[in-house]
Amino acid sequence: MRLAVLKEREAFETRVAATPETVKKLVGLGLTVAVETGAGLGAAITDAEFTAAGAEIAPNAEDALRGAGIVFAVQMPPEEIRALIPRGALLVCISGAFANPALVPALAEKGIDTAAMELLPRITRAQAMDVLSSQANLAGYRAVIEAAAAFERSFPMMMTAAGTVAPARVFVIGAGVAGLQAIATAKRLGAIVSATDVRPAAREEIRSLGATFVGVEDEETKTAQTAGGYAREMSEAFRQKQAALIAETVAKNDIVICTALVMGRKAPTIVTEPMVGGMRRGSVIVDLAADAGGNCALTRPGEMVTTENGVKILGWRNWPGRIPVAASNLYARNLFTFLSAFWDKETKAPKLPENDDIVKGVMLTRSGAVVHPEFLPSRAA
């Protein structure tokens, strides 16, 4: 069976869905691997390295996809590339289906079996396949590194003969995977760190990393987490209480790192324009939710903004793509783990049982039909 690895075409996307390490493993399963030329350059992987690992280099997407039974990509390929995918092929990628209502029916009509890796259930069996966690971990790290570069003062306390330099104060909004890594990285750099999250389980995680928990604690917070481990959208009354506390905290901090996302929805606006106006000149806001609209009201996706009061807001798109070598390595391993977990050694092809929890969680389309419950026509209506 042929597996095609596509070159990414989205702006800001530097990652690749396979590495020489995973190509060797894929070939070991009995697959013929075709990598579109230049696919790995953004992640510092040359065509020659893929060739040495056993891959065939295809001059374009059409050649890579010709006869392919499996397709690996990072982002959902654009429509003109999807048109080249053979009917019945398995496409494994981050689909972005919630943001594009027309996508899933189009995939079904084209006969592409689609595994949306961002919908992977958060269960123990799936941890090594979890692309959201692996990429968010790196995004959280990168957020602090870029905040430190943009911040015009010191992160750690420094005792010098000329006097003491005060440590930076860092406030992390959202303590999921990205937020926890941001907390840990900021602590390692010597900052005084505090953090907030609506999910009850996050409080102890925040404290365990040496940060101070900031948050409203009431009856509603007991139901602030979904069964899948994601943050649930909160009531207006709760958001008002939380906003008042956040405003007070933001004003006291030098760096604010925003990581709050709600699956399938626009990112909640947490840091308002008046909050930004209350921050000291030289402060920095890093918005990891920029791709989903941003947690800060003044974020401009893909840009760095400096406000009238001298606050820098970093709203870069695709934060994992800003550390592409590590991000590609982890993403490629996630995809290989998923495929190998459902690999039939006798037929040398994937076998995806319809009643398996992982399969039910990720499959959008199958055999020309929409199969994911969130995207069924009756649900959409």
PABAKE-84283 format. One record per residue (C-alpha): residue in one letter; residue number from 1; x, y, z. Coordinates in nm, 3 decimals, always signed. Layout:
PABAKE-84283
 rest  nr       X       Y       Z
    A NUM       X       Y       Z
...
END
This chain:
PABAKE-84283
 rest  nr       X       Y       Z
    M   1  +0.000  +0.000  +0.000
    R   2  +0.118  +0.351  -0.084
    L   3  +0.127  +0.627  +0.179
    A   4  +0.160  +0.986  +0.060
    V   5  +0.309  +1.262  +0.276
    L   6  +0.195  +1.602  +0.151
    K   7  +0.373  +1.934  +0.154
    E   8  +0.175  +2.186  +0.360
    R   9  +0.019  +2.478  +0.173
    E  10  -0.139  +2.683  +0.452
    A  11  +0.027  +3.013  +0.538
    F  12  +0.239  +2.994  +0.856
    E  13  +0.256  +2.612  +0.840
    T  14  +0.614  +2.492  +0.872
    R  15  +0.552  +2.139  +1.001
    V  16  +0.551  +1.809  +0.815
    A  17  +0.350  +1.493  +0.885
    A  18  +0.642  +1.247  +0.866
    T  19  +1.011  +1.246  +0.953
    P  20  +1.295  +1.014  +0.850
    E  21  +1.243  +0.833  +1.181
    T  22  +0.875  +0.760  +1.111
    V  23  +0.934  +0.690  +0.741
    K  24  +1.162  +0.401  +0.840
    K  25  +0.889  +0.266  +1.068
    L  26  +0.622  +0.307  +0.802
    V  27  +0.835  +0.120  +0.550
    G  28  +0.881  -0.146  +0.817
    L  29  +0.503  -0.197  +0.820
    G  30  +0.521  -0.283  +0.451
    L  31  +0.419  +0.054  +0.314
    T  32  +0.561  +0.236  +0.015
    V  33  +0.609  +0.595  +0.131
    A  34  +0.598  +0.885  -0.117
    V  35  +0.697  +1.229  +0.015
    E  36  +0.614  +1.536  -0.189
    T  37  +0.934  +1.724  -0.268
    G  38  +1.018  +2.003  -0.024
    A  39  +0.764  +1.878  +0.233
    G  40  +1.017  +1.878  +0.517
    L  41  +1.216  +2.192  +0.445
    G  42  +1.024  +2.405  +0.695
    A  43  +1.123  +2.154  +0.964
    A  44  +1.487  +2.132  +0.847
    I  45  +1.441  +1.792  +0.675
    T  46  +1.576  +1.759  +0.321
    D  47  +1.449  +1.534  +0.045
    A  48  +1.780  +1.348  +0.067
    E  49  +1.712  +1.258  +0.432
    F  50  +1.371  +1.119  +0.340
    T  51  +1.526  +0.922  +0.056
    A  52  +1.790  +0.777  +0.288
    A  53  +1.508  +0.665  +0.521
    G  54  +1.344  +0.469  +0.237
    A  55  +1.095  +0.719  +0.094
    E  56  +1.027  +0.797  -0.268
    I  57  +1.037  +1.170  -0.349
    A  58  +0.743  +1.280  -0.566
    P  59  +0.784  +1.601  -0.770
    N  60  +0.433  +1.723  -0.689
    A  61  +0.114  +1.637  -0.499
    E  62  -0.044  +1.464  -0.797
    D  63  +0.244  +1.217  -0.827
    A  64  +0.261  +1.162  -0.451
    L  65  -0.111  +1.085  -0.434
    R  66  -0.135  +0.864  -0.741
    G  67  -0.249  +0.522  -0.613
    A  68  -0.220  +0.623  -0.246
    G  69  -0.428  +0.431  +0.006
    I  70  -0.320  +0.650  +0.300
    V  71  -0.245  +1.023  +0.310
    F  72  -0.063  +1.201  +0.595
    A  73  -0.086  +1.578  +0.633
    V  74  -0.069  +1.836  +0.910
    Q  75  -0.353  +2.067  +0.806
    M  76  -0.653  +1.967  +0.596
    P  77  -0.532  +1.982  +0.233
    P  78  -0.701  +2.251  +0.021
    E  79  -0.984  +2.154  -0.212
    E  80  -0.768  +2.130  -0.523
    I  81  -0.536  +1.882  -0.349
    R  82  -0.825  +1.682  -0.202
    A  83  -0.954  +1.639  -0.556
    L  84  -0.638  +1.436  -0.628
    I  85  -0.684  +1.194  -0.336
    P  86  -0.805  +0.853  -0.460
    R  87  -1.155  +0.748  -0.358
    G  88  -1.142  +0.520  -0.054
    A  89  -0.807  +0.652  +0.069
    L  90  -0.758  +0.723  +0.441
    L  91  -0.666  +1.086  +0.510
    V  92  -0.507  +1.148  +0.851
    C  93  -0.463  +1.513  +0.952
    I  94  -0.588  +1.800  +1.170
    S  95  -0.917  +1.868  +0.995
    G  96  -1.043  +2.201  +1.134
    A  97  -1.390  +2.068  +1.058
    F  98  -1.576  +2.278  +1.315
    A  99  -1.462  +2.596  +1.140
    N 100  -1.583  +2.481  +0.796
    P 101  -1.938  +2.335  +0.790
    A 102  -1.910  +2.241  +0.422
    L 103  -1.595  +2.036  +0.467
    V 104  -1.724  +1.707  +0.609
    P 105  -2.003  +1.657  +0.351
    A 106  -1.751  +1.736  +0.076
    L 107  -1.510  +1.472  +0.210
    A 108  -1.791  +1.216  +0.217
    E 109  -1.897  +1.302  -0.137
    K 110  -1.539  +1.261  -0.256
    G 111  -1.523  +0.918  -0.086
    I 112  -1.227  +1.009  +0.137
    D 113  -1.213  +0.826  +0.471
    T 114  -1.103  +1.102  +0.709
    A 115  -0.942  +1.074  +1.053
    A 116  -0.949  +1.412  +1.230
    M 117  -0.669  +1.381  +1.483
    E 118  -0.778  +1.684  +1.685
    L 119  -1.093  +1.491  +1.784
    L 120  -0.901  +1.207  +1.945
    P 121  -1.068  +1.110  +2.276
    R 122  -0.863  +1.186  +2.585
    I 123  -0.828  +0.831  +2.711
    T 124  -0.519  +0.645  +2.828
    R 125  -0.490  +0.434  +2.512
    A 126  -0.479  +0.746  +2.298
    Q 127  -0.217  +0.948  +2.484
    A 128  +0.071  +0.866  +2.248
    M 129  -0.148  +0.966  +1.952
    D 130  -0.272  +1.294  +2.101
    V 131  -0.170  +1.564  +1.855
    L 132  -0.337  +1.844  +2.051
    S 133  -0.134  +1.765  +2.362
    S 134  +0.199  +1.718  +2.185
    Q 135  +0.162  +2.042  +1.990
    A 136  +0.019  +2.243  +2.281
    N 137  +0.311  +2.140  +2.500
    L 138  +0.555  +2.296  +2.255
    A 139  +0.334  +2.602  +2.204
    G 140  +0.334  +2.668  +2.579
    Y 141  +0.711  +2.650  +2.591
    R 142  +0.752  +2.872  +2.285
    A 143  +0.510  +3.129  +2.428
    V 144  +0.735  +3.193  +2.726
    I 145  +1.052  +3.204  +2.517
    E 146  +0.900  +3.465  +2.285
    A 147  +0.758  +3.658  +2.580
    A 148  +1.106  +3.671  +2.733
    A 149  +1.249  +3.798  +2.403
    A 150  +0.984  +4.071  +2.374
    F 151  +1.001  +4.170  +2.743
    E 152  +1.247  +4.452  +2.796
    R 153  +1.331  +4.362  +3.154
    S 154  +1.468  +4.056  +3.331
    F 155  +1.282  +3.729  +3.396
    P 156  +1.470  +3.610  +3.709
    M 157  +1.563  +3.812  +4.015
    M 158  +1.927  +3.918  +3.990
    M 159  +2.140  +4.024  +4.285
    T 160  +2.423  +4.245  +4.159
    A 161  +2.675  +4.487  +4.308
    A 162  +2.476  +4.766  +4.147
    G 163  +2.151  +4.654  +4.308
    T 164  +1.873  +4.400  +4.276
    V 165  +1.678  +4.338  +3.956
    A 166  +1.318  +4.237  +4.031
    P 167  +1.180  +3.917  +3.874
    A 168  +0.911  +3.926  +3.607
    R 169  +0.555  +3.852  +3.707
    V 170  +0.382  +3.608  +3.469
    F 171  +0.010  +3.532  +3.464
    V 172  -0.107  +3.230  +3.263
    I 173  -0.472  +3.213  +3.155
    G 174  -0.578  +2.853  +3.098
    A 175  -0.399  +2.558  +3.256
    G 176  -0.438  +2.291  +2.993
    V 177  -0.132  +2.131  +2.838
    A 178  -0.005  +2.459  +2.689
    G 179  -0.072  +2.656  +3.005
    L 180  +0.099  +2.406  +3.233
    Q 181  +0.407  +2.400  +3.011
    A 182  +0.407  +2.781  +3.009
    I 183  +0.394  +2.782  +3.390
    A 184  +0.679  +2.533  +3.415
    T 185  +0.895  +2.720  +3.162
    A 186  +0.834  +3.061  +3.325
    K 187  +0.925  +2.913  +3.664
    R 188  +1.246  +2.767  +3.520
    L 189  +1.336  +3.114  +3.391
    G 190  +1.290  +3.255  +3.740
    A 191  +0.960  +3.443  +3.712
    I 192  +0.692  +3.477  +3.979
    V 193  +0.402  +3.286  +3.823
    S 194  +0.028  +3.278  +3.881
    A 195  -0.239  +3.109  +3.671
    T 196  -0.612  +3.061  +3.632
    D 197  -0.846  +2.800  +3.485
    V 198  -1.216  +2.726  +3.529
    R 199  -1.165  +2.349  +3.551
    P 200  -1.149  +2.218  +3.910
    A 201  -0.870  +1.969  +3.835
    A 202  -0.641  +2.247  +3.716
    R 203  -0.605  +2.412  +4.056
    E 204  -0.385  +2.146  +4.208
    E 205  -0.188  +2.111  +3.885
    I 206  -0.114  +2.484  +3.893
    R 207  -0.005  +2.470  +4.255
    S 208  +0.204  +2.158  +4.199
    L 209  +0.421  +2.355  +3.955
    G 210  +0.488  +2.624  +4.214
    A 211  +0.246  +2.882  +4.075
    T 212  -0.030  +3.066  +4.259
    F 213  -0.387  +2.977  +4.164
    V 214  -0.615  +3.270  +4.079
    G 215  -0.982  +3.203  +4.023
    V 216  -1.347  +3.219  +4.123
    E 217  -1.452  +2.914  +4.320
    D 218  -1.827  +2.847  +4.330
    E 219  -2.081  +2.577  +4.246
    E 220  -2.051  +2.632  +3.871
    T 221  -1.682  +2.549  +3.869
    K 222  -1.767  +2.190  +3.966
    T 223  -1.913  +2.136  +3.617
    A 224  -1.657  +2.341  +3.426
    Q 225  -1.494  +2.040  +3.260
    T 226  -1.641  +1.810  +2.996
    A 227  -1.612  +1.433  +3.010
    G 228  -1.344  +1.461  +2.741
    G 229  -1.127  +1.684  +2.960
    Y 230  -1.197  +2.013  +2.780
    A 231  -1.313  +2.340  +2.932
    R 232  -1.690  +2.395  +2.919
    E 233  -1.837  +2.732  +2.823
    M 234  -1.941  +2.913  +3.144
    S 235  -2.246  +3.125  +3.231
    E 236  -2.253  +3.502  +3.191
    A 237  -2.268  +3.551  +3.571
    F 238  -1.957  +3.339  +3.619
    R 239  -1.774  +3.521  +3.339
    Q 240  -1.846  +3.858  +3.503
    K 241  -1.704  +3.743  +3.837
    Q 242  -1.404  +3.591  +3.667
    A 243  -1.350  +3.905  +3.457
    A 244  -1.332  +4.128  +3.764
    L 245  -1.070  +3.903  +3.922
    I 246  -0.876  +3.872  +3.597
    A 247  -0.870  +4.251  +3.548
    E 248  -0.719  +4.300  +3.891
    T 249  -0.460  +4.028  +3.831
    V 250  -0.363  +4.137  +3.479
    A 251  -0.281  +4.488  +3.604
    K 252  -0.031  +4.345  +3.855
    N 253  +0.160  +4.134  +3.604
    D 254  +0.429  +4.204  +3.347
    I 255  +0.349  +3.915  +3.111
    V 256  +0.012  +3.754  +3.039
    I 257  +0.002  +3.427  +2.846
    C 258  -0.342  +3.337  +2.708
    T 259  -0.415  +2.972  +2.625
    A 260  -0.792  +2.936  +2.674
    L 261  -0.977  +2.743  +2.403
    V 262  -1.322  +2.586  +2.380
    M 263  -1.341  +2.292  +2.139
    G 264  -1.534  +2.381  +1.824
    R 265  -1.597  +2.744  +1.921
    K 266  -1.435  +3.085  +1.890
    A 267  -1.185  +3.147  +2.168
    P 268  -1.340  +3.337  +2.462
    T 269  -1.236  +3.700  +2.499
    I 270  -1.084  +3.717  +2.846
    V 271  -0.841  +4.010  +2.837
    T 272  -1.048  +4.314  +2.740
    E 273  -0.929  +4.646  +2.599
    P 274  -0.964  +4.823  +2.938
    M 275  -0.755  +4.546  +3.099
    V 276  -0.479  +4.604  +2.844
    G 277  -0.506  +4.976  +2.912
    G 278  -0.438  +4.908  +3.280
    M 279  -0.109  +4.727  +3.217
    R 280  +0.231  +4.889  +3.263
    R 281  +0.431  +5.013  +2.964
    G 282  +0.662  +4.737  +2.840
    S 283  +0.427  +4.457  +2.944
    V 284  +0.371  +4.165  +2.706
    I 285  +0.061  +3.960  +2.617
    V 286  +0.114  +3.631  +2.434
    D 287  -0.207  +3.498  +2.276
    L 288  -0.184  +3.128  +2.192
    A 289  -0.553  +3.137  +2.098
    A 290  -0.493  +3.381  +1.810
    D 291  -0.589  +3.125  +1.543
    A 292  -0.931  +3.090  +1.709
    G 293  -0.992  +3.464  +1.736
    G 294  -0.778  +3.532  +2.042
    N 295  -0.831  +3.560  +2.417
    C 296  -0.729  +3.926  +2.405
    A 297  -0.965  +4.181  +2.251
    L 298  -0.675  +4.361  +2.080
    T 299  -0.506  +4.056  +1.931
    R 300  -0.451  +4.069  +1.555
    P 301  -0.397  +3.713  +1.431
    G 302  -0.059  +3.679  +1.264
    E 303  +0.077  +4.008  +1.398
    M 304  +0.254  +4.173  +1.689
    V 305  +0.068  +4.480  +1.809
    T 306  +0.207  +4.757  +2.030
    T 307  -0.073  +4.949  +2.200
    E 308  -0.082  +5.321  +2.276
    N 309  +0.021  +5.251  +2.635
    G 310  +0.321  +5.045  +2.522
    V 311  +0.192  +4.689  +2.571
    K 312  +0.313  +4.432  +2.316
    I 313  +0.058  +4.172  +2.206
    L 314  +0.199  +3.868  +2.025
    G 315  -0.077  +3.710  +1.816
    W 316  +0.126  +3.479  +1.594
    R 317  -0.061  +3.209  +1.408
    N 318  +0.028  +2.842  +1.446
    W 319  +0.242  +2.858  +1.759
    P 320  +0.364  +2.495  +1.730
    G 321  +0.485  +2.585  +1.381
    R 322  +0.722  +2.837  +1.540
    I 323  +0.922  +2.543  +1.677
    P 324  +0.885  +2.324  +1.367
    V 325  +1.158  +2.063  +1.415
    A 326  +1.033  +1.946  +1.754
    A 327  +0.668  +1.991  +1.654
    S 328  +0.710  +1.781  +1.339
    N 329  +0.893  +1.507  +1.530
    L 330  +0.612  +1.475  +1.784
    Y 331  +0.330  +1.509  +1.531
    A 332  +0.484  +1.246  +1.302
    R 333  +0.514  +1.006  +1.596
    N 334  +0.150  +1.072  +1.690
    L 335  +0.038  +0.976  +1.338
    F 336  +0.259  +0.667  +1.322
    T 337  +0.129  +0.550  +1.660
    F 338  -0.229  +0.591  +1.543
    L 339  -0.172  +0.400  +1.221
    S 340  +0.034  +0.121  +1.378
    A 341  -0.226  +0.069  +1.653
    F 342  -0.478  -0.028  +1.384
    W 343  -0.241  -0.198  +1.143
    D 344  -0.331  -0.545  +1.016
    K 345  -0.003  -0.732  +0.963
    E 346  -0.160  -0.996  +0.742
    T 347  -0.324  -0.763  +0.491
    K 348  -0.063  -0.485  +0.541
    A 349  -0.343  -0.231  +0.562
    P 350  -0.519  -0.032  +0.836
    K 351  -0.812  -0.199  +1.008
    L 352  -1.036  +0.052  +1.184
    P 353  -1.308  -0.121  +1.391
    E 354  -1.622  +0.092  +1.393
    N 355  -1.694  +0.017  +1.761
    D 356  -1.348  +0.121  +1.884
    D 357  -1.357  +0.435  +2.102
    I 358  -1.059  +0.593  +1.927
    V 359  -1.196  +0.521  +1.581
    K 360  -1.539  +0.653  +1.675
    G 361  -1.377  +0.968  +1.810
    V 362  -1.166  +1.058  +1.507
    M 363  -1.344  +0.930  +1.197
    L 364  -1.538  +1.204  +1.020
    T 365  -1.625  +1.015  +0.703
    R 366  -1.616  +0.655  +0.590
    S 367  -1.717  +0.472  +0.273
    G 368  -1.873  +0.787  +0.128
    A 369  -2.080  +0.871  +0.436
    V 370  -2.052  +1.113  +0.730
    V 371  -2.006  +0.898  +1.041
    H 372  -1.902  +1.133  +1.322
    P 373  -2.203  +1.214  +1.546
    E 374  -2.110  +1.584  +1.565
    F 375  -2.136  +1.623  +1.187
    L 376  -2.430  +1.402  +1.092
    P 377  -2.684  +1.583  +0.869
    S 378  -2.954  +1.548  +1.137
    R 379  -2.722  +1.712  +1.393
    A 380  -2.630  +1.993  +1.156
    A 381  -2.996  +2.064  +1.085
END
